[in-house]
Amino acid sequence: MALEAASERLASGYEMTERLRIRRKIRRQRRQKIVFTVFRLAAVINGAALLSVLVFLLFKGWRAVNWTFLTQAPYEAMTKGGILPCIVGTVLLGLGAIVIALPIGVISAIYLHEYARAGKLVRLIRLGINNLAGVPSVVFGLFGLAFFVVWAGLGVSILSGALTLAALSLPVIIASAEEALRAVPDTYREASYGLGATKAQTVFRVVLPSALPGILTGAILGLSRAAGETAPIMFTAAVFFRPDLPHSLLDPVMALPYHIYVLATAGTHIEATRPLQYGTALVLITLVLGLNLVAILYRARLRRKR
Amino acid sequence: MRKRHYSEKGLEVGFLLVALASIATLTGIMVFLFMEGLPIFKKVSIDGFFLGRFWYPTSDPPDFGILPMIVASLSVMIVSSAIAVPLGVMTAIFLAEIASTRVREMVKPVIELLAALPSVVIGFLGMIVVAPFLQEALGIPTGLNLLNASLMLALMSVPTIASISEDAIFSVPTSVKEASLALGATHWETIGRVIVPSALSGISTAVILGMSRAIGETMVVLMVAGGAAMIPTSIFDPVRPMTASIAAEMAETPFRSAHYHALFATGIVLFLITLAFNLVADYISHRFRQAGEASL
């Protein structure tokens, strides 16, 4: 009798704990669902931010952008006309920066990845690259002003601006070139050594050609970074107004980012030039994001091939 | 054979010299900042410069106190990280742990494009869209203020924080995760108590780099922060961070005047702050290696 009662009580106890366990499990899973929804929302906010920037500029800017806008110089105190000198200036500055930074960046990456043995020196070089990447853009501007414009005597010019932007995009280029070198399988190098090639021959004829697409991606990213920067060129290359196209590398230029800043903040025609501001912003963003998109798609294709 | 050996060695040395370019540039930046910045201390005492509350560089006699700018830079950085850090880390966790491969392949380019948005465009939008909105919605005298600048800066540092954190979270070994799941923990419990703690050094690096980016950002604060060189008392006050002060005034400053030197000295402060941030980030990522199987 007593035994029966005891076993019954025991069974109901088991049932209780079992029920409790299930209930707790459901609660834990519900909590997970709530938290994950919040996380998903965070990711959605990023997408929404990008989308609203793009849609807004497209909506406001597309009317201003037409053939005349892209092919004429501004006139009547910059309230009329187009932005051709700014486009030319930005392209020249960006290309100049890459022409300077790409060889330096690729050779740095080759040294770090193919030649250097881990040690204090490599650690120091890497520290230098990381810290260079963290230098504020306006400080690059100050450096460019003091070093290239004044000390080297290049004046406010395309050359000064391109050199300053090259310094700024160097870390980007080194990082992506190194990633490209890392992706070349070691078997390639071993096969080349096995055929009696020297280190230099291996690097130039085997490693570099297979890393080239990745390096190119980095160059495009560096170019887009340089084209979108404003602060580094404010005191080194860009001018308020210069309707004719530059004749030499020692001429100052107008540039898209600086043009947006000037039209939106300075002068007496801020409201009147609003459409031009939207148009210029749309052109700049198309250029920069277009370059980035090319790099991203190209890299995705490379990775899939591998 | 011997000749070939020499040229090989020569090439390596040549490559090394080129690889030193980054350090040379960094050193050059320091040298020129100090060269053009230090002369200000012949005019102003060091604590008068750092602790001075008044910035009237063109008055007679001029005042060169950058305390309002330092406070402005720091407060903008803090408010923007209060928004960007949770948002960035949550996005990273979503990408690394929750999203399916297809969603991740779609969201990652979005983050990259967000990072690539030129700062002048973000500043422009902050000026003409966000500022009027804030002014109206909150009934404040100006929408160009600390809050607006922080919001725009957050937009710029979220991608930095998200992508570096995502790398860190993604590289936590699966065995660690599986062990936790096998003990009956839910996926969220595993994320919160196992995965995030083991990726903490990488996440901290991401947060520090994001903050460093926020304090060094120029165009956004130049266009949206309001530009008043006063110590802010609320987040609705207009401010003038160090970067904005340099960018706004350098163009109109007579070459090698006291004002010119004062702006370079502001640049030194900015450079040293970001350098410190980057060194700390570097130290953390090397000192506290990611927890892996070997360290368990």
Contacts between the chains, C-beta under 8 A, distances in Angstrom:
chain1	res1	chain2	res2	distance
A	28	B	186	5.1
A	28	B	188	7.9
A	28	B	189	7.0
A	29	B	186	6.1
A	31	B	186	7.9
A	31	B	188	6.6
A	32	B	186	5.0
A	32	B	187	6.1
A	32	B	188	3.7
A	32	B	189	7.7
A	35	B	188	5.2
A	36	B	98	5.6
A	36	B	188	6.8
A	38	B	90	6.8
A	39	B	90	4.9
A	39	B	91	7.7
A	39	B	93	5.6
A	39	B	94	4.2
A	39	B	98	5.9
A	40	B	94	6.0
A	40	B	98	6.9
A	42	B	86	7.7
A	42	B	87	5.3
A	42	B	90	3.6
A	42	B	91	4.8
A	42	B	94	6.2
A	43	B	90	7.7
A	43	B	91	5.0
A	43	B	94	4.5
A	43	B	95	6.9
A	43	B	99	7.2
A	43	B	107	5.6
A	45	B	87	6.4
A	45	B	91	8.0
A	46	B	87	7.8
A	46	B	91	5.8
A	46	B	107	7.3
A	46	B	110	6.0
A	46	B	111	6.0
A	46	B	114	6.0
A	46	B	158	6.5
A	46	B	159	7.6
A	46	B	162	7.3
A	47	B	107	6.9
A	47	B	110	5.1
A	49	B	114	6.5
A	49	B	155	5.8
A	50	B	110	5.5
A	50	B	113	5.9
A	50	B	114	5.0
A	50	B	117	7.7
A	53	B	117	6.6
A	53	B	121	7.4
A	53	B	122	7.7
A	53	B	125	6.4
A	56	B	125	7.0
A	56	B	129	7.0
A	57	B	121	7.5
A	57	B	125	7.9
A	103	B	18	8.0
A	104	B	18	5.8
A	104	B	21	5.1
A	107	B	15	5.5
A	107	B	18	4.2
A	107	B	19	6.8
A	108	B	18	6.0
A	108	B	19	4.2
A	108	B	21	6.5
A	108	B	22	6.6
A	110	B	15	6.1
A	111	B	12	7.7
A	111	B	15	4.0
A	111	B	16	5.7
A	111	B	18	6.9
A	111	B	19	4.0
A	112	B	19	6.3
A	115	B	12	5.3
A	115	B	15	5.9
A	115	B	16	7.4
A	116	B	16	7.7
A	116	B	19	7.7
A	124	B	23	6.8
A	125	B	19	5.6
A	125	B	20	6.8
A	125	B	22	6.6
A	125	B	23	6.3
A	127	B	279	7.9
A	127	B	282	6.2
A	128	B	20	8.0
A	128	B	22	4.4
A	128	B	23	3.6
A	128	B	26	5.2
A	129	B	22	4.6
A	130	B	278	6.1
A	130	B	281	7.9
A	130	B	282	5.7
A	131	B	26	5.8
A	131	B	275	6.0
A	131	B	278	4.9
A	131	B	279	7.2
A	131	B	282	7.8
A	132	B	22	5.1
A	132	B	25	6.0
A	132	B	26	5.1
A	133	B	278	7.9
A	134	B	209	7.0
A	134	B	212	5.4
A	134	B	213	7.8
A	134	B	216	7.3
A	134	B	274	5.2
A	134	B	275	7.3
A	134	B	277	6.9
A	134	B	278	4.0
A	135	B	26	7.4
A	135	B	29	6.3
A	135	B	216	7.3
A	135	B	271	6.6
A	135	B	274	6.4
A	135	B	275	7.9
A	136	B	215	7.5
A	136	B	216	2.8
A	136	B	217	7.3
A	136	B	218	6.7
A	136	B	243	6.1
A	136	B	270	5.6
A	136	B	271	7.3
A	136	B	274	5.7
A	137	B	119	7.8
A	137	B	216	6.9
A	137	B	217	7.8
A	137	B	218	5.6
A	138	B	216	7.5
A	138	B	218	4.2
A	138	B	243	4.8
A	138	B	246	5.2
A	138	B	247	5.3
A	138	B	267	7.3
A	138	B	270	7.4
A	139	B	29	6.6
A	139	B	33	7.1
A	139	B	216	7.4
A	139	B	267	5.3
A	139	B	270	6.0
A	139	B	271	5.2
A	139	B	274	7.8
A	140	B	29	7.5
A	141	B	246	7.8
A	141	B	247	7.4
A	141	B	250	7.6
A	142	B	32	7.6
A	142	B	33	6.4
A	142	B	36	7.6
A	142	B	246	6.8
A	142	B	250	7.4
A	142	B	263	7.6
A	142	B	264	6.0
A	142	B	267	4.6
A	143	B	28	6.8
A	143	B	29	4.5
A	143	B	32	5.5
A	143	B	33	6.9
A	145	B	250	7.2
A	146	B	32	4.0
A	146	B	33	7.5
A	146	B	35	7.0
A	146	B	36	5.0
A	146	B	264	7.3
A	147	B	28	6.2
A	147	B	32	5.1
A	150	B	255	7.6
A	151	B	32	7.3
A	167	B	25	5.0
A	167	B	29	8.0
A	170	B	21	7.1
A	170	B	22	6.1
A	170	B	25	7.0
A	171	B	22	7.0
A	174	B	22	7.1
A	198	B	4	6.6
A	198	B	8	5.8
A	199	B	8	6.0
A	199	B	12	7.8
A	200	B	7	7.7
A	200	B	8	5.7
A	200	B	11	5.3
A	224	B	116	6.1
A	225	B	116	7.4
A	227	B	118	8.0
A	228	B	116	7.2
A	228	B	117	7.8
A	228	B	118	3.3
A	228	B	119	7.5
A	228	B	120	7.5
A	228	B	121	7.9
A	229	B	118	7.4
A	229	B	119	7.8
A	230	B	118	7.3
A	230	B	119	6.8
A	230	B	120	4.5
A	230	B	218	7.4
A	230	B	219	4.9
A	231	B	119	8.0
A	231	B	218	4.0
A	231	B	219	6.1
A	231	B	243	7.4
A	231	B	247	5.6
A	234	B	247	6.1
A	234	B	250	7.3
A	234	B	251	6.7
A	235	B	250	5.3
A	235	B	251	6.4
A	257	B	118	5.8
A	257	B	120	4.4
A	257	B	219	7.6
A	258	B	120	7.9
A	260	B	120	5.2
A	260	B	121	7.0
A	260	B	124	5.7
A	261	B	120	5.4
A	261	B	123	7.6
A	261	B	124	7.9
A	261	B	219	6.7
A	261	B	222	7.7
A	261	B	223	7.0
A	264	B	124	5.5
A	264	B	127	6.2
A	264	B	128	7.4
A	264	B	223	7.0
A	265	B	127	7.7
A	265	B	223	6.3
A	274	B	128	7.8
A	277	B	124	6.8
A	281	B	121	5.2
A	281	B	124	5.7
A	284	B	118	5.9
A	284	B	120	7.6
A	284	B	121	6.4
A	285	B	117	7.1
A	285	B	118	6.9
A	285	B	121	5.7
A	288	B	116	6.0
A	288	B	117	7.6
A	288	B	118	5.6
A	289	B	113	5.6
A	289	B	116	6.3
A	289	B	117	7.5
A	292	B	112	6.6
A	292	B	113	5.8
A	292	B	116	4.5
A	293	B	109	7.7
A	293	B	113	7.2
A	296	B	109	5.0
A	296	B	112	6.1
A	296	B	113	7.8
A	300	B	105	7.8
